[in-house]
């Protein structure tokens, strides 16, 4: 199983926000990310791109 990774702005290791993402919830300008292992992160930003083939979510931070 290949779960998503979220990156800030571009796909670079140093821009990695979170790995093994199973759920993304959008609440206005906030993104709630949850991993398969129960880890949670909330960031202020918008989704710029979702690449299903490569399991990547690109986020642009707004705050």
N, C-alpha and C positions, 0 to 999 in steps of 0.2 A: 504494500500500500504506500502510495506517495502522497503525503500531505503537503500543503502549501507552506511557502516561506514568504514573509512580508519584508519588503525593502523600502527604505526611505529614499525616494527620488530616482535611484538607479540601482542596477543589480551589481553591487559590490559587497564583498564580505564585510567591510567596515560599516556598511549602511544597513546591515541586517537588523530588523526590528525583533523578529520572532520566527521560530521554526515549528514545524509539526502542527500547523494551524488547522483546526477542524471546523471552527465556526467564526464567522465575521458578522457582527451586528452593527448596523449603521444607525446612529441616533443623532440626527442633525449633522453637526460637523465633528462628531466624535465617533471613533471606530472602537468597538470592543472586540478584541481578539482573544480567542480561547484555544488552547492547545489540546491535543488528544489526552495529555497527561494532567489537565486541570489548571495549568498555568494561565493567568489572565493578564492582559495589558489593555489599558485604555489610552488612546492617543487622539489628539485633535488633528484632524486631517481629512483629506478626501481621497478616494480611490481613483487613481489615474488609469490603471490598466490591470486586467486580470489575464494571465497567460495560463490557461488550463493545461496545455500540452506540457509546459515546463514547471507547473505548480508554483507560479510566482504571482504575488500581489504587489503592485507598485503603488506607494502611498506618497502624496504630497502633503507635507505638514502645513497647517494653516495657523497654528498658534504659537 
